[in-house]
Amino acid sequence: MTTTSDSRHDRLTIGLSLAGTWLKGHSWRRPDSRVEDLYGTDLYVDLARRAEAAALDFVFKPDSLFVDPDGLAESPGFSSLDPTVMLAAIARETSRIGLVTTVSTTFNPPYVVARQLMSLHRISNGRAGWNIVTSLDGQHNFGVGEMPTAEERYARAREFTEVVRGLWRGYPAGSLLADREAGRYADTGRVEVLDHDGERFSVRGPLTVPGDPSGEVPLFQAGASPVGRAFAASVADATFAATPDLDAGVELRSDLRRRAAELGRDPDALRVLPGLSLFLGRTREEALALHREAHAHLDDARRYAAVEAVLGLDVSGLAPDARVTPELLPPADTPVRSRTHADLLRRLVERERPTVADLLHRPEVVGSAHWVVVGTPDDAVREIGERFAAGAADGFIALPGGSLGSLDLFLDEVVPALVDKGLFRDSYRGTTLREHLIPGA
Ligand SMILES: Cc1cc2nc3c(=O)[nH]c(=O)nc-3n(C[C@H](O)[C@H](O)[C@H](O)COP(=O)(O)O)c2cc1C
């Protein structure tokens, strides 16, 4: 298998999501779902240790700041522990694997976030990562009536990130002396007061937590509208991407690399890591049954509602075999929850003119627009190799689907097969997340 000639990455970057994706729909009702363990740490420590034994780069926890109260009757939905607190517990039980938390820049104060992230980085000896999100919802939990526009959210994300990094840099690890004899705790010549006075934030500093000797917390980002891409290209070490097909991956990755290069960055410094939903079975039939079961709760009414929510288009009046054509699409600037997800579906309609029935089964409609493999471990290995070779991804974030059995097959069979093919390392070369992310490490 050859890898992309335009990149120094000769092996995949692999993360494991700790979100309960295998519980979706009614899958939590399976006897082996471990749904009772959702709000403790045993389950996550167990998964993180297994991911560490497989030398994965990191575990990753997406997050939401709202839960649908009616939806709780049927499934846990977005119910979850706070990801940074959860990862702090995992930090004590692991020693090498990266710990990537998700924290929104839309609703939190940057001083608190800078402090929590640097605390996680310190507690884990340099293994924290920050997935920067601007959020899709949750405004009512923060006294905000309307969700700010995407432009406003990203402008805030930029300034927020600048403040957080400024705070980290203002109290560097190297300033600590702890010189008992001389009675000097820190070299104050190296401690800087940030004195940030910007459009949205006014923060003096310094932070209460000094930086970590391993360097700054690597930055991840999610959101792929033009303004989201511009932001990722300017700061991110990795982006969590929704790329339902190979072409979407190639388009996103080449655009992000071009944007990073235009900003004077090394394009290899920005990894594109699509979510990869894995419904794995010993046989394809078994995997298909798992996939079917995980989506059985989605009747047509819910699928129509999902199309309308993502795209702003009601297709419920059309016959199942009618084609959805670009002329039916609402204007491109119609307000939507996520531009990324709307654009993915718009592009599909423009490219394929799918029938209504096809549309209702697409990952953009039934899932979160992630790449989906339904099949055997061999199928997953083949598809991963294809996307990597085509330049559609620098790696991926595994999202176990249907049952924890998918995760077992992923860790026990898919990852070792990727190692055998020379697409993934068999052991860690370093101890920090930043070291794991160095090309070739
Ligand atoms: C693949 C992907 C994953 C995301 N994960 C989260 C998340 O875990 N938490 C969150 O609050 N927002 C999440 N978001 C929302 C984004 O941070 C962003 O607010 C949204 O996509 C709007 O930005 P856009 O216009 O660039 O798409 C995610 C978006 C994408 C595309």
The ligand as an SDF file (V2000), in Angstrom:
LIG
                    3D

 31 33  0  0  0  0  0  0  0  0999 V2000
  -17.3600   16.4080   12.8630 C   0  0  0  0  0  0  0  0  0  0  0  0
  -17.8840   17.4560   13.7900 C   0  0  0  0  0  0  0  0  0  0  0  0
  -17.8680   17.2210   15.1610 C   0  0  0  0  0  0  0  0  0  0  0  0
  -18.3440   18.1720   16.0630 C   0  0  0  0  0  0  0  0  0  0  0  0
  -18.2930   17.8930   17.4020 N   0  0  0  0  0  0  0  0  0  0  0  0
  -18.8080   18.7940   18.2820 C   0  0  0  0  0  0  0  0  0  0  0  0
  -18.8240   18.5150   19.6820 C   0  0  0  0  0  0  0  0  0  0  0  0
  -18.3650   17.4850   20.1560 O   0  0  0  0  0  0  0  0  0  0  0  0
  -19.3630   19.4350   20.5000 N   0  0  0  0  0  0  0  0  0  0  0  0
  -19.8800   20.6170   20.0470 C   0  0  0  0  0  0  0  0  0  0  0  0
  -20.3320   21.4080   20.8660 O   0  0  0  0  0  0  0  0  0  0  0  0
  -19.8740   20.9100   18.7350 N   0  0  0  0  0  0  0  0  0  0  0  0
  -19.3570   20.0340   17.8480 C   0  0  0  0  0  0  0  0  0  0  0  0
  -19.3530   20.3350   16.4970 N   0  0  0  0  0  0  0  0  0  0  0  0
  -19.8870   21.6340   16.0590 C   0  0  0  0  0  0  0  0  0  0  0  0
  -18.7960   22.5550   15.5730 C   0  0  0  0  0  0  0  0  0  0  0  0
  -17.8970   22.9190   16.5980 O   0  0  0  0  0  0  0  0  0  0  0  0
  -19.4000   23.8320   14.9720 C   0  0  0  0  0  0  0  0  0  0  0  0
  -20.0170   24.5950   15.9890 O   0  0  0  0  0  0  0  0  0  0  0  0
  -20.4410   23.5780   13.9220 C   0  0  0  0  0  0  0  0  0  0  0  0
  -20.0750   22.5310   13.0500 O   0  0  0  0  0  0  0  0  0  0  0  0
  -20.6710   24.8680   13.1250 C   0  0  0  0  0  0  0  0  0  0  0  0
  -19.5070   25.1970   12.4470 O   0  0  0  0  0  0  0  0  0  0  0  0
  -19.4400   25.0730   10.8760 P   0  0  0  0  0  0  0  0  0  0  0  0
  -20.3290   26.1730   10.4000 O   0  0  0  0  0  0  0  0  0  0  0  0
  -17.9870   25.2800   10.5330 O   0  0  0  0  0  0  0  0  0  0  0  0
  -19.9500   23.7270   10.5190 O   0  0  0  0  0  0  0  0  0  0  0  0
  -18.8720   19.4000   15.5790 C   0  0  0  0  0  0  0  0  0  0  0  0
  -18.9040   19.6180   14.2020 C   0  0  0  0  0  0  0  0  0  0  0  0
  -18.4190   18.6770   13.3020 C   0  0  0  0  0  0  0  0  0  0  0  0
  -18.4630   18.9670   11.8340 C   0  0  0  0  0  0  0  0  0  0  0  0
  1  2  1  0
  2  3  1  0
  2 30  2  0
  3  4  2  0
  4  5  1  0
  4 28  1  0
  5  6  2  0
  6  7  1  0
  6 13  1  0
  7  8  2  0
  7  9  1  0
  9 10  1  0
 10 11  2  0
 10 12  1  0
 12 13  2  0
 13 14  1  0
 14 15  1  0
 14 28  1  0
 15 16  1  0
 16 17  1  0
 16 18  1  0
 18 19  1  0
 18 20  1  0
 20 21  1  0
 20 22  1  0
 22 23  1  0
 23 24  1  0
 24 25  2  0
 24 26  1  0
 24 27  1  0
 28 29  2  0
 29 30  1  0
 30 31  1  0
M  END
$$$$
